[in-house]
Amino acid sequence: MGLTPDAELAPDLHVPARGILFDNDGVLVDSLASVEGAWTRWAQVHGIEAQQVLDIVHGRRAADTVALLVAEDERAAAVDLIEDIEVRDAEVCAAMAGVPALLAQLPPGSWAVVTSGTRRLATARLRAAGIPVPEVFVTADDVAAGKPDPAGYLAAAAGLGLAPADALVVEDSRSGIAAGLAAGCAVLGVGEEALGSDAGVVVRDLAGSRWAGDGLLLPAATVLRGPTRH
């Protein structure tokens, strides 16, 4: 579909920030096929309808998903199983549109990753996608409560030496967006699911996004909700 003349001429949208806190899956790394394939196989092992699992898994820590579906005495083994399956499947992950070019523009120490995945799994997916592991890297192993709890984003902002209000969270899931907002950060939603959240600005993807030194410049053509879309 071609762009309208207005979209072609509209200026880039500037979203101010001193640093960026990225979610991993669905923002930096395209892991959808890997996630859904792994959890489908996990569900089969446990005799659970796959769609029941897929309806709740996105944006959650694996341990939190398992806790909703498996008896307490079986949870540790169930978490270990999904971790092993997902790590084996990580090699199929790729970088999301625009991500390598954007990360190449960001100064060292200006960005972090906050993920509901474990460190082992998130590292495997980043490496498969050719994305460097940042110095500030907050995973499911580092927090007592997963998203929508704000702990991960608060820890990442502190790790970059930023007040939450100076950090921009980039998220695709509703639980992650809620976590970023609860932390006191501005939030940029990515993808159509984010339109059902409270993110003030939502983009289709990060293609063409650029670092301006004091925030992100977002091409008008990618903005689904915000000052350039009414």
PyRosetta script that sets phi, psi and omega in degrees:
from pyrosetta import init, pose_from_sequence

init()
pose = pose_from_sequence("MGLTPDAELAPDLHVPARGILFDNDGVLVDSLASVEGAWTRWAQVHGIEAQQVLDIVHGRRAADTVALLVAEDERAAAVDLIEDIEVRDAEVCAAMAGVPALLAQLPPGSWAVVTSGTRRLATARLRAAGIPVPEVFVTADDVAAGKPDPAGYLAAAAGLGLAPADALVVEDSRSGIAAGLAAGCAVLGVGEEALGSDAGVVVRDLAGSRWAGDGLLLPAATVLRGPTRH")
pose.set_psi(1, 130.0)
pose.set_omega(1, -179.4)
pose.set_phi(2, -77.6)
pose.set_psi(2, 159.3)
pose.set_omega(2, 178.7)
pose.set_phi(3, -79.9)
pose.set_psi(3, 148.7)
pose.set_omega(3, 173.9)
pose.set_phi(4, -75.3)
pose.set_psi(4, 157.6)
pose.set_omega(4, 177.0)
pose.set_phi(5, -54.8)
pose.set_psi(5, -38.5)
pose.set_omega(5, -179.9)
pose.set_phi(6, -62.6)
pose.set_psi(6, -41.5)
pose.set_omega(6, -179.8)
pose.set_phi(7, -66.9)
pose.set_psi(7, -37.4)
pose.set_omega(7, -179.6)
pose.set_phi(8, -66.3)
pose.set_psi(8, -32.8)
pose.set_omega(8, -174.5)
pose.set_phi(9, -95.2)
pose.set_psi(9, -16.8)
pose.set_omega(9, -175.7)
pose.set_phi(10, -64.0)
pose.set_psi(10, 142.6)
pose.set_omega(10, 179.7)
pose.set_phi(11, -72.3)
pose.set_psi(11, 158.0)
pose.set_omega(11, 173.8)
pose.set_phi(12, -60.7)
pose.set_psi(12, 148.3)
pose.set_omega(12, 177.3)
pose.set_phi(13, -91.0)
pose.set_psi(13, 125.3)
pose.set_omega(13, 178.8)
pose.set_phi(14, -95.1)
pose.set_psi(14, 123.5)
pose.set_omega(14, 175.9)
pose.set_phi(15, -113.3)
pose.set_psi(15, 109.6)
pose.set_omega(15, -173.6)
pose.set_phi(16, -69.2)
pose.set_psi(16, 144.8)
pose.set_omega(16, 176.1)
pose.set_phi(17, -172.8)
pose.set_psi(17, 150.4)
pose.set_omega(17, 172.3)
pose.set_phi(18, -97.1)
pose.set_psi(18, -16.9)
pose.set_omega(18, 177.7)
pose.set_phi(19, -159.2)
pose.set_psi(19, 162.3)
pose.set_omega(19, -175.4)
pose.set_phi(20, -124.4)
pose.set_psi(20, 133.7)
pose.set_omega(20, 177.6)
pose.set_phi(21, -112.1)
pose.set_psi(21, 106.2)
pose.set_omega(21, -175.6)
pose.set_phi(22, -94.0)
pose.set_psi(22, 135.2)
pose.set_omega(22, 159.6)
pose.set_phi(23, -69.1)
pose.set_psi(23, 162.8)
pose.set_omega(23, -178.1)
pose.set_phi(24, -96.5)
pose.set_psi(24, -71.5)
pose.set_omega(24, -173.9)
pose.set_phi(25, -68.9)
pose.set_psi(25, 125.5)
pose.set_omega(25, 179.7)
pose.set_phi(26, 85.6)
pose.set_psi(26, -5.9)
pose.set_omega(26, 177.2)
pose.set_phi(27, -119.8)
pose.set_psi(27, -57.8)
pose.set_omega(27, 175.8)
pose.set_phi(28, -91.7)
pose.set_psi(28, -40.6)
pose.set_omega(28, -171.8)
pose.set_phi(29, -119.8)
pose.set_psi(29, 132.2)
pose.set_omega(29, 174.1)
pose.set_phi(30, -84.7)
pose.set_psi(30, 95.7)
pose.set_omega(30, -176.0)
pose.set_phi(31, -116.6)
pose.set_psi(31, 11.7)
pose.set_omega(31, -172.7)
pose.set_phi(32, -57.6)
pose.set_psi(32, -49.4)
pose.set_omega(32, -178.8)
pose.set_phi(33, -63.1)
pose.set_psi(33, -40.2)
pose.set_omega(33, 179.1)
pose.set_phi(34, -63.5)
pose.set_psi(34, -47.8)
pose.set_omega(34, -178.9)
pose.set_phi(35, -60.7)
pose.set_psi(35, -49.7)
pose.set_omega(35, -174.3)
pose.set_phi(36, -70.2)
pose.set_psi(36, -36.3)
pose.set_omega(36, 176.6)
pose.set_phi(37, -66.0)
pose.set_psi(37, -42.7)
pose.set_omega(37, -178.6)
pose.set_phi(38, -66.0)
pose.set_psi(38, -46.5)
pose.set_omega(38, -178.3)
pose.set_phi(39, -70.2)
pose.set_psi(39, -29.4)
pose.set_omega(39, 175.3)
pose.set_phi(40, -64.3)
pose.set_psi(40, -44.7)
pose.set_omega(40, 178.4)
pose.set_phi(41, -65.8)
pose.set_psi(41, -39.4)
pose.set_omega(41, 177.5)
pose.set_phi(42, -60.9)
pose.set_psi(42, -43.6)
pose.set_omega(42, -179.6)
pose.set_phi(43, -61.9)
pose.set_psi(43, -39.8)
pose.set_omega(43, 179.1)
pose.set_phi(44, -61.5)
pose.set_psi(44, -41.5)
pose.set_omega(44, 178.5)
pose.set_phi(45, -60.1)
pose.set_psi(45, -37.5)
pose.set_omega(45, -175.1)
pose.set_phi(46, -95.7)
pose.set_psi(46, 5.0)
pose.set_omega(46, 177.4)
pose.set_phi(47, 66.6)
pose.set_psi(47, 33.6)
pose.set_omega(47, -179.2)
pose.set_phi(48, -111.7)
pose.set_psi(48, 142.1)
pose.set_omega(48, 176.3)
pose.set_phi(49, -60.5)
pose.set_psi(49, 125.9)
pose.set_omega(49, -174.0)
pose.set_phi(50, -58.5)
pose.set_psi(50, -41.4)
pose.set_omega(50, -177.0)
pose.set_phi(51, -64.3)
pose.set_psi(51, -31.8)
pose.set_omega(51, 176.8)
pose.set_phi(52, -60.5)
pose.set_psi(52, -37.6)
pose.set_omega(52, 178.8)
pose.set_phi(53, -74.4)
pose.set_psi(53, -46.8)
pose.set_omega(53, -176.2)
pose.set_phi(54, -64.1)
pose.set_psi(54, -26.2)
pose.set_omega(54, 179.6)
pose.set_phi(55, -69.2)
pose.set_psi(55, -19.9)
pose.set_omega(55, -174.4)
pose.set_phi(56, -121.4)
pose.set_psi(56, -5.6)
pose.set_omega(56, -168.8)
pose.set_phi(57, -79.1)
pose.set_psi(57, -31.4)
pose.set_omega(57, -170.3)
pose.set_phi(58, -69.0)
pose.set_psi(58, 130.3)
pose.set_omega(58, 178.4)
pose.set_phi(59, 82.9)
pose.set_psi(59, 1.7)
pose.set_omega(59, 179.4)
pose.set_phi(60, -107.5)
pose.set_psi(60, 154.7)
pose.set_omega(60, 167.3)
pose.set_phi(61, -68.1)
pose.set_psi(61, 146.1)
pose.set_omega(61, 179.8)
pose.set_phi(62, -57.4)
pose.set_psi(62, -40.5)
pose.set_omega(62, -179.1)
pose.set_phi(63, -61.9)
pose.set_psi(63, -35.5)
pose.set_omega(63, 179.8)
pose.set_phi(64, -71.3)
pose.set_psi(64, -37.5)
pose.set_omega(64, 176.0)
pose.set_phi(65, -65.5)
pose.set_psi(65, -47.9)
pose.set_omega(65, -179.6)
pose.set_phi(66, -59.0)
pose.set_psi(66, -38.9)
pose.set_omega(66, -178.8)
pose.set_phi(67, -62.3)
pose.set_psi(67, -25.7)
pose.set_omega(67, 179.0)
pose.set_phi(68, -81.9)
pose.set_psi(68, -13.5)
pose.set_omega(68, -168.6)
pose.set_phi(69, -122.8)
pose.set_psi(69, -18.9)
pose.set_omega(69, -169.8)
pose.set_phi(70, -126.7)
pose.set_psi(70, 144.3)
pose.set_omega(70, 177.6)
pose.set_phi(71, -59.7)
pose.set_psi(71, 149.2)
pose.set_omega(71, -172.0)
pose.set_phi(72, -55.7)
pose.set_psi(72, -40.8)
pose.set_omega(72, -176.2)
pose.set_phi(73, -73.3)
pose.set_psi(73, -7.6)
pose.set_omega(73, -179.9)
pose.set_phi(74, -108.2)
pose.set_psi(74, -3.1)
pose.set_omega(74, -169.4)
pose.set_phi(75, -69.0)
pose.set_psi(75, -41.6)
pose.set_omega(75, -177.3)
pose.set_phi(76, -59.4)
pose.set_psi(76, -46.1)
pose.set_omega(76, 179.3)
pose.set_phi(77, -66.4)
pose.set_psi(77, -36.5)
pose.set_omega(77, -179.9)
pose.set_phi(78, -67.0)
pose.set_psi(78, -38.5)
pose.set_omega(78, 177.3)
pose.set_phi(79, -66.7)
pose.set_psi(79, -42.9)
pose.set_omega(79, 178.2)
pose.set_phi(80, -60.7)
pose.set_psi(80, -38.8)
pose.set_omega(80, -178.6)
pose.set_phi(81, -65.7)
pose.set_psi(81, -48.8)
pose.set_omega(81, -178.2)
pose.set_phi(82, -66.5)
pose.set_psi(82, -33.3)
pose.set_omega(82, 176.8)
pose.set_phi(83, -61.7)
pose.set_psi(83, -46.0)
pose.set_omega(83, -179.1)
pose.set_phi(84, -64.1)
pose.set_psi(84, -42.5)
pose.set_omega(84, 179.8)
pose.set_phi(85, -63.7)
pose.set_psi(85, -45.0)
pose.set_omega(85, -176.9)
pose.set_phi(86, -68.1)
pose.set_psi(86, -38.6)
pose.set_omega(86, 179.0)
pose.set_phi(87, -64.7)
pose.set_psi(87, -40.6)
pose.set_omega(87, 177.6)
pose.set_phi(88, -62.0)
pose.set_psi(88, -34.4)
pose.set_omega(88, -177.3)
pose.set_phi(89, -85.3)
pose.set_psi(89, -5.3)
pose.set_omega(89, -174.0)
pose.set_phi(90, -61.8)
pose.set_psi(90, -25.1)
pose.set_omega(90, -175.4)
pose.set_phi(91, -64.4)
pose.set_psi(91, -16.4)
pose.set_omega(91, 179.8)
pose.set_phi(92, -86.0)
pose.set_psi(92, -4.8)
pose.set_omega(92, -177.8)
pose.set_phi(93, -73.9)
pose.set_psi(93, 148.6)
pose.set_omega(93, 178.1)
pose.set_phi(94, -135.4)
pose.set_psi(94, 163.0)
pose.set_omega(94, 177.9)
pose.set_phi(95, -69.3)
pose.set_psi(95, 142.9)
pose.set_omega(95, 175.2)
pose.set_phi(96, -72.1)
pose.set_psi(96, 160.2)
pose.set_omega(96, -177.5)
pose.set_phi(97, -56.0)
pose.set_psi(97, 131.1)
pose.set_omega(97, 175.2)
pose.set_phi(98, 82.7)
pose.set_psi(98, -10.9)
pose.set_omega(98, -173.1)
pose.set_phi(99, -68.1)
pose.set_psi(99, -50.6)
pose.set_omega(99, -178.8)
pose.set_phi(100, -57.6)
pose.set_psi(100, -41.7)
pose.set_omega(100, -178.9)
pose.set_phi(101, -66.4)
pose.set_psi(101, -39.6)
pose.set_omega(101, 179.8)
pose.set_phi(102, -68.1)
pose.set_psi(102, -46.5)
pose.set_omega(102, -178.3)
pose.set_phi(103, -62.1)
pose.set_psi(103, -32.6)
pose.set_omega(103, 179.3)
pose.set_phi(104, -64.9)
pose.set_psi(104, -21.8)
pose.set_omega(104, -179.3)
pose.set_phi(105, -89.0)
pose.set_psi(105, -16.7)
pose.set_omega(105, -172.8)
pose.set_phi(106, -81.4)
pose.set_psi(106, 130.4)
pose.set_omega(106, 178.6)
pose.set_phi(107, -64.7)
pose.set_psi(107, 149.6)
pose.set_omega(107, 175.2)
pose.set_phi(108, -54.6)
pose.set_psi(108, 138.9)
pose.set_omega(108, 178.5)
pose.set_phi(109, 80.4)
pose.set_psi(109, 8.2)
pose.set_omega(109, -179.1)
pose.set_phi(110, -105.5)
pose.set_psi(110, -1.7)
pose.set_omega(110, -178.5)
pose.set_phi(111, -144.1)
pose.set_psi(111, 156.3)
pose.set_omega(111, -178.4)
pose.set_phi(112, -142.7)
pose.set_psi(112, 165.2)
pose.set_omega(112, 173.9)
pose.set_phi(113, -117.8)
pose.set_psi(113, 134.0)
pose.set_omega(113, 176.4)
pose.set_phi(114, -126.8)
pose.set_psi(114, 112.5)
pose.set_omega(114, -171.7)
pose.set_phi(115, -129.7)
pose.set_psi(115, 151.3)
pose.set_omega(115, 174.4)
pose.set_phi(116, -82.0)
pose.set_psi(116, -8.2)
pose.set_omega(116, 176.7)
pose.set_phi(117, -79.9)
pose.set_psi(117, 162.1)
pose.set_omega(117, 174.6)
pose.set_phi(118, -72.4)
pose.set_psi(118, 164.9)
pose.set_omega(118, 178.6)
pose.set_phi(119, -60.9)
pose.set_psi(119, -42.1)
pose.set_omega(119, -179.8)
pose.set_phi(120, -60.0)
pose.set_psi(120, -48.2)
pose.set_omega(120, -177.4)
pose.set_phi(121, -70.3)
pose.set_psi(121, -46.4)
pose.set_omega(121, -178.0)
pose.set_phi(122, -62.8)
pose.set_psi(122, -38.7)
pose.set_omega(122, 178.1)
pose.set_phi(123, -64.1)
pose.set_psi(123, -41.6)
pose.set_omega(123, 179.3)
pose.set_phi(124, -62.5)
pose.set_psi(124, -40.0)
pose.set_omega(124, -179.4)
pose.set_phi(125, -71.4)
pose.set_psi(125, -41.4)
pose.set_omega(125, 177.8)
pose.set_phi(126, -61.0)
pose.set_psi(126, -45.7)
pose.set_omega(126, -179.0)
pose.set_phi(127, -64.7)
pose.set_psi(127, -39.3)
pose.set_omega(127, 178.0)
pose.set_phi(128, -62.8)
pose.set_psi(128, -32.8)
pose.set_omega(128, -179.6)
pose.set_phi(129, -86.8)
pose.set_psi(129, -1.6)
pose.set_omega(129, -179.5)
pose.set_phi(130, 73.4)
pose.set_psi(130, 27.1)
pose.set_omega(130, -178.1)
pose.set_phi(131, -105.7)
pose.set_psi(131, 131.9)
pose.set_omega(131, 179.6)
pose.set_phi(132, -67.8)
pose.set_psi(132, 147.1)
pose.set_omega(132, 175.4)
pose.set_phi(133, -82.7)
pose.set_psi(133, 120.0)
pose.set_omega(133, -175.9)
pose.set_phi(134, -73.9)
pose.set_psi(134, 162.8)
pose.set_omega(134, 178.8)
pose.set_phi(135, -64.4)
pose.set_psi(135, -39.9)
pose.set_omega(135, 177.0)
pose.set_phi(136, -96.8)
pose.set_psi(136, 111.0)
pose.set_omega(136, -168.6)
pose.set_phi(137, -142.7)
pose.set_psi(137, 99.4)
pose.set_omega(137, -175.3)
pose.set_phi(138, -102.5)
pose.set_psi(138, 120.7)
pose.set_omega(138, -175.1)
pose.set_phi(139, -119.5)
pose.set_psi(139, -179.2)
pose.set_omega(139, 177.8)
pose.set_phi(140, -60.5)
pose.set_psi(140, -24.7)
pose.set_omega(140, -179.5)
pose.set_phi(141, -72.9)
pose.set_psi(141, -16.2)
pose.set_omega(141, -170.0)
pose.set_phi(142, -100.8)
pose.set_psi(142, -7.1)
pose.set_omega(142, -175.8)
pose.set_phi(143, -127.5)
pose.set_psi(143, 149.9)
pose.set_omega(143, 179.1)
pose.set_phi(144, -78.8)
pose.set_psi(144, -26.0)
pose.set_omega(144, -179.4)
pose.set_phi(145, -134.6)
pose.set_psi(145, 137.3)
pose.set_omega(145, -179.6)
pose.set_phi(146, -86.0)
pose.set_psi(146, 176.3)
pose.set_omega(146, 176.6)
pose.set_phi(147, -55.7)
pose.set_psi(147, 139.3)
pose.set_omega(147, 16.2)
pose.set_phi(148, -84.7)
pose.set_psi(148, 7.8)
pose.set_omega(148, 173.6)
pose.set_phi(149, -62.1)
pose.set_psi(149, 138.6)
pose.set_omega(149, -175.2)
pose.set_phi(150, -81.9)
pose.set_psi(150, 0.3)
pose.set_omega(150, -171.3)
pose.set_phi(151, -54.5)
pose.set_psi(151, -42.4)
pose.set_omega(151, -177.8)
pose.set_phi(152, -62.5)
pose.set_psi(152, -44.1)
pose.set_omega(152, -179.1)
pose.set_phi(153, -72.1)
pose.set_psi(153, -34.2)
pose.set_omega(153, 175.2)
pose.set_phi(154, -64.0)
pose.set_psi(154, -41.6)
pose.set_omega(154, 179.2)
pose.set_phi(155, -65.2)
pose.set_psi(155, -40.1)
pose.set_omega(155, -179.6)
pose.set_phi(156, -67.5)
pose.set_psi(156, -43.1)
pose.set_omega(156, 177.5)
pose.set_phi(157, -59.7)
pose.set_psi(157, -44.9)
pose.set_omega(157, 178.1)
pose.set_phi(158, -62.4)
pose.set_psi(158, -37.5)
pose.set_omega(158, 179.4)
pose.set_phi(159, -63.7)
pose.set_psi(159, -30.2)
pose.set_omega(159, 176.8)
pose.set_phi(160, -88.5)
pose.set_psi(160, -1.7)
pose.set_omega(160, -178.6)
pose.set_phi(161, 74.1)
pose.set_psi(161, 30.2)
pose.set_omega(161, -176.4)
pose.set_phi(162, -115.6)
pose.set_psi(162, 147.3)
pose.set_omega(162, 164.8)
pose.set_phi(163, -71.2)
pose.set_psi(163, 145.7)
pose.set_omega(163, -179.8)
pose.set_phi(164, -52.9)
pose.set_psi(164, -36.0)
pose.set_omega(164, -178.4)
pose.set_phi(165, -65.3)
pose.set_psi(165, -18.0)
pose.set_omega(165, -180.0)
pose.set_phi(166, -95.0)
pose.set_psi(166, -1.3)
pose.set_omega(166, -178.0)
pose.set_phi(167, -107.6)
pose.set_psi(167, 140.8)
pose.set_omega(167, 176.8)
pose.set_phi(168, -105.6)
pose.set_psi(168, 120.1)
pose.set_omega(168, 175.1)
pose.set_phi(169, -86.7)
pose.set_psi(169, 134.1)
pose.set_omega(169, 177.1)
pose.set_phi(170, -116.9)
pose.set_psi(170, 114.2)
pose.set_omega(170, -169.1)
pose.set_phi(171, -140.6)
pose.set_psi(171, 152.8)
pose.set_omega(171, 175.9)
pose.set_phi(172, -112.7)
pose.set_psi(172, -26.3)
pose.set_omega(172, -175.7)
pose.set_phi(173, -93.5)
pose.set_psi(173, 154.0)
pose.set_omega(173, 179.6)
pose.set_phi(174, -64.8)
pose.set_psi(174, -38.2)
pose.set_omega(174, 179.8)
pose.set_phi(175, -66.7)
pose.set_psi(175, -38.3)
pose.set_omega(175, 178.5)
pose.set_phi(176, -68.8)
pose.set_psi(176, -40.0)
pose.set_omega(176, 177.2)
pose.set_phi(177, -63.3)
pose.set_psi(177, -42.0)
pose.set_omega(177, 177.5)
pose.set_phi(178, -61.9)
pose.set_psi(178, -38.4)
pose.set_omega(178, 179.0)
pose.set_phi(179, -64.6)
pose.set_psi(179, -43.7)
pose.set_omega(179, 179.3)
pose.set_phi(180, -63.1)
pose.set_psi(180, -43.6)
pose.set_omega(180, 179.2)
pose.set_phi(181, -65.9)
pose.set_psi(181, -40.2)
pose.set_omega(181, 178.9)
pose.set_phi(182, -64.5)
pose.set_psi(182, -27.6)
pose.set_omega(182, 178.1)
pose.set_phi(183, -76.4)
pose.set_psi(183, -12.3)
pose.set_omega(183, -179.0)
pose.set_phi(184, 91.5)
pose.set_psi(184, 16.8)
pose.set_omega(184, 179.6)
pose.set_phi(185, -95.9)
pose.set_psi(185, 155.7)
pose.set_omega(185, 164.9)
pose.set_phi(186, -72.0)
pose.set_psi(186, 149.0)
pose.set_omega(186, -176.5)
pose.set_phi(187, -129.2)
pose.set_psi(187, 131.1)
pose.set_omega(187, 172.0)
pose.set_phi(188, -104.7)
pose.set_psi(188, 116.9)
pose.set_omega(188, 177.8)
pose.set_phi(189, -84.8)
pose.set_psi(189, 144.5)
pose.set_omega(189, 180.0)
pose.set_phi(190, -122.7)
pose.set_psi(190, 125.0)
pose.set_omega(190, 176.4)
pose.set_phi(191, 94.2)
pose.set_psi(191, 164.2)
pose.set_omega(191, -173.3)
pose.set_phi(192, -67.9)
pose.set_psi(192, -29.8)
pose.set_omega(192, 178.1)
pose.set_phi(193, -59.4)
pose.set_psi(193, -32.5)
pose.set_omega(193, -178.1)
pose.set_phi(194, -66.6)
pose.set_psi(194, -17.2)
pose.set_omega(194, 177.5)
pose.set_phi(195, -65.8)
pose.set_psi(195, -20.2)
pose.set_omega(195, 177.5)
pose.set_phi(196, -90.2)
pose.set_psi(196, 12.1)
pose.set_omega(196, -178.6)
pose.set_phi(197, -111.1)
pose.set_psi(197, -174.7)
pose.set_omega(197, 178.1)
pose.set_phi(198, -95.5)
pose.set_psi(198, 12.3)
pose.set_omega(198, 176.5)
pose.set_phi(199, -62.7)
pose.set_psi(199, 129.8)
pose.set_omega(199, -177.0)
pose.set_phi(200, -72.5)
pose.set_psi(200, -32.2)
pose.set_omega(200, 178.4)
pose.set_phi(201, -123.9)
pose.set_psi(201, 133.1)
pose.set_omega(201, 178.8)
pose.set_phi(202, -131.0)
pose.set_psi(202, 132.6)
pose.set_omega(202, 177.4)
pose.set_phi(203, -117.4)
pose.set_psi(203, 156.2)
pose.set_omega(203, 177.6)
pose.set_phi(204, -64.6)
pose.set_psi(204, -45.2)
pose.set_omega(204, 176.9)
pose.set_phi(205, -163.5)
pose.set_psi(205, -175.2)
pose.set_omega(205, -176.9)
pose.set_phi(206, -96.2)
pose.set_psi(206, 11.5)
pose.set_omega(206, 178.8)
pose.set_phi(207, -59.1)
pose.set_psi(207, 128.1)
pose.set_omega(207, 177.9)
pose.set_phi(208, 81.2)
pose.set_psi(208, -2.7)
pose.set_omega(208, 178.6)
pose.set_phi(209, -69.5)
pose.set_psi(209, 145.6)
pose.set_omega(209, -175.9)
pose.set_phi(210, -136.8)
pose.set_psi(210, 151.6)
pose.set_omega(210, 176.4)
pose.set_phi(211, -88.0)
pose.set_psi(211, 127.6)
pose.set_omega(211, -176.6)
pose.set_phi(212, -101.4)
pose.set_psi(212, 2.7)
pose.set_omega(212, -176.1)
pose.set_phi(213, 91.4)
pose.set_psi(213, -29.4)
pose.set_omega(213, 178.4)
pose.set_phi(214, -132.1)
pose.set_psi(214, 26.3)
pose.set_omega(214, 179.6)
pose.set_phi(215, 146.8)
pose.set_psi(215, -172.8)
pose.set_omega(215, 179.9)
pose.set_phi(216, -100.3)
pose.set_psi(216, 143.4)
pose.set_omega(216, 169.2)
pose.set_phi(217, -104.9)
pose.set_psi(217, 120.6)
pose.set_omega(217, -176.2)
pose.set_phi(218, -110.1)
pose.set_psi(218, 123.8)
pose.set_omega(218, 178.1)
pose.set_phi(219, -58.7)
pose.set_psi(219, 135.5)
pose.set_omega(219, -177.4)
pose.set_phi(220, -56.4)
pose.set_psi(220, -33.2)
pose.set_omega(220, -176.6)
pose.set_phi(221, -66.8)
pose.set_psi(221, -18.9)
pose.set_omega(221, -179.4)
pose.set_phi(222, -94.0)
pose.set_psi(222, -10.2)
pose.set_omega(222, -173.4)
pose.set_phi(223, -79.4)
pose.set_psi(223, 120.8)
pose.set_omega(223, 177.6)
pose.set_phi(224, -92.2)
pose.set_psi(224, -29.6)
pose.set_omega(224, 177.1)
pose.set_phi(225, -149.7)
pose.set_psi(225, 133.6)
pose.set_omega(225, -178.0)
pose.set_phi(226, 151.9)
pose.set_psi(226, -169.8)
pose.set_omega(226, -176.3)
pose.set_phi(227, -58.7)
pose.set_psi(227, -23.8)
pose.set_omega(227, -179.1)
pose.set_phi(228, -94.3)
pose.set_psi(228, 0.6)
pose.set_omega(228, 177.4)
pose.set_phi(229, -130.6)
pose.set_psi(229, 133.6)
pose.set_omega(229, -178.8)
pose.set_phi(230, -127.8)
pose.dump_pdb("model.pdb")
